[in-house]
Amino acid sequence: MAAMGQKETKVADLCSELGITRQTLYRHVAPDGTLRKDGLKVVEAGRTRNLHGQKP
């Protein structure tokens, strides 16, 4: 998220580093770095797993 909010971030490089497609990145994170609906779902799912002592 932080990288997306920085002007100097190259989206192609970020996607390569994360091992995801540009489509997947933009489905979860907006160009300004804020989470989209699908990104919020992923974060919330991680929190729920952590609350129940499960490894992410």
LINDA-V926885 format. One record per residue. N is the residue number from 1. PHI is phi in radians with two decimals (* if undefined). Layout:
BEGIN
n: (N/N)
phi: (PHI/PHI)
END
This chain:
BEGIN
n: (1/2/3/4/5/6/7/8/9/10/11/12/13/14/15/16/17/18/19/20/21/22/23/24/25/26/27/28/29/30/31/32/33/34/35/36/37/38/39/40/41/42/43/44/45/46/47/48/49/50/51/52/53/54/55/56)
phi: (*/-1.09/-1.11/-1.16/-1.41/-1.76/-1.06/-1.40/-1.18/-1.70/-1.03/-1.06/-1.16/-1.10/-1.07/-1.09/-1.10/-1.45/1.28/-2.28/-1.49/-1.05/-1.05/-1.12/-1.02/-1.25/-1.20/-1.77/-2.30/-1.33/-0.99/-1.52/1.69/-1.41/-1.30/-1.61/-0.96/-1.16/-1.15/-1.10/-1.08/-1.13/-1.10/-1.12/-1.10/-1.14/-1.13/-1.11/-1.08/-1.16/-1.14/-1.67/1.31/-1.56/-1.38/-1.19)
END
